[in-house]
Amino acid sequence: MLLVRAIIRPEKRDEVLYELSTAGFHAATVLDVMGRGKQKGIKIGSIVYDEIPKVMIMMAVRDEDKDDVVSVIMRYARTGEKGAFGDGKIFVTAIDEEHTVSAAEIA
């Protein structure tokens, strides 16, 4: 199992989640987050905004589904045809263990 964490623009949230679900990947945890990339935020006039609102989508996926999930996120999280700075980042890490919280697992 792998954990895919995608940090994307808030306006892309619904489209990315819809396309993931359409592709058969329904389970996701969605968080509103703040952050900045290597551009150190954005400057509008004399004001610097260094904490930009983003959305983090987290999904546990089978190893063999990773490329499909990443591909869907890459395609639908982009702004414009080629994408732009600030469109997001995707992190993939291994999950060593997984446990479902339910009464069935209580010994």
HUCORBEL-V217036 format. One record per residue. N is the residue number from 0. RES is the residue in three letters. PHI is phi in whole degrees, -180 to 180 (* if undefined). Layout:
n=N res=RES phi=PHI
n=N res=RES phi=PHI
//
This chain:
n=0 res=MET phi=*
n=1 res=LEU phi=-129
n=2 res=LEU phi=-107
n=3 res=VAL phi=-102
n=4 res=ARG phi=-118
n=5 res=ALA phi=-116
n=6 res=ILE phi=-107
n=7 res=ILE phi=-133
n=8 res=ARG phi=-68
n=9 res=PRO phi=-57
n=10 res=GLU phi=-71
n=11 res=LYS phi=-98
n=12 res=ARG phi=-53
n=13 res=ASP phi=-63
n=14 res=GLU phi=-65
n=15 res=VAL phi=-64
n=16 res=LEU phi=-63
n=17 res=TYR phi=-62
n=18 res=GLU phi=-68
n=19 res=LEU phi=-63
n=20 res=SER phi=-64
n=21 res=THR phi=-60
n=22 res=ALA phi=-81
n=23 res=GLY phi=99
n=24 res=PHE phi=-110
n=25 res=HIS phi=-92
n=26 res=ALA phi=-82
n=27 res=ALA phi=-156
n=28 res=THR phi=-110
n=29 res=VAL phi=-122
n=30 res=LEU phi=-128
n=31 res=ASP phi=-85
n=32 res=VAL phi=-132
n=33 res=MET phi=-127
n=34 res=GLY phi=-180
n=35 res=ARG phi=-149
n=36 res=GLY phi=-101
n=37 res=LYS phi=-68
n=38 res=GLN phi=-78
n=39 res=LYS phi=63
n=40 res=GLY phi=93
n=41 res=ILE phi=-129
n=42 res=LYS phi=-119
n=43 res=ILE phi=-123
n=44 res=GLY phi=65
n=45 res=SER phi=-97
n=46 res=ILE phi=-98
n=47 res=VAL phi=-107
n=48 res=TYR phi=-104
n=49 res=ASP phi=-106
n=50 res=GLU phi=-125
n=51 res=ILE phi=-100
n=52 res=PRO phi=-67
n=53 res=LYS phi=-139
n=54 res=VAL phi=-124
n=55 res=MET phi=-109
n=56 res=ILE phi=-107
n=57 res=MET phi=-116
n=58 res=MET phi=-142
n=59 res=ALA phi=-90
n=60 res=VAL phi=-132
n=61 res=ARG phi=-69
n=62 res=ASP phi=-52
n=63 res=GLU phi=-73
n=64 res=ASP phi=-96
n=65 res=LYS phi=-54
n=66 res=ASP phi=-62
n=67 res=ASP phi=-66
n=68 res=VAL phi=-64
n=69 res=VAL phi=-62
n=70 res=SER phi=-63
n=71 res=VAL phi=-62
n=72 res=ILE phi=-63
n=73 res=MET phi=-58
n=74 res=ARG phi=-68
n=75 res=TYR phi=-99
n=76 res=ALA phi=-90
n=77 res=ARG phi=-70
n=78 res=THR phi=-104
n=79 res=GLY phi=76
n=80 res=GLU phi=-70
n=81 res=LYS phi=-103
n=82 res=GLY phi=88
n=83 res=ALA phi=-150
n=84 res=PHE phi=-56
n=85 res=GLY phi=90
n=86 res=ASP phi=-70
n=87 res=GLY phi=139
n=88 res=LYS phi=-145
n=89 res=ILE phi=-124
n=90 res=PHE phi=-117
n=91 res=VAL phi=-124
n=92 res=THR phi=-133
n=93 res=ALA phi=-76
n=94 res=ILE phi=-107
n=95 res=ASP phi=-76
n=96 res=GLU phi=-144
n=97 res=GLU phi=-140
n=98 res=HIS phi=-135
n=99 res=THR phi=-96
n=100 res=VAL phi=-82
n=101 res=SER phi=-161
n=102 res=ALA phi=-65
n=103 res=ALA phi=-65
n=104 res=GLU phi=-94
n=105 res=ILE phi=-80
n=106 res=ALA phi=-87
//
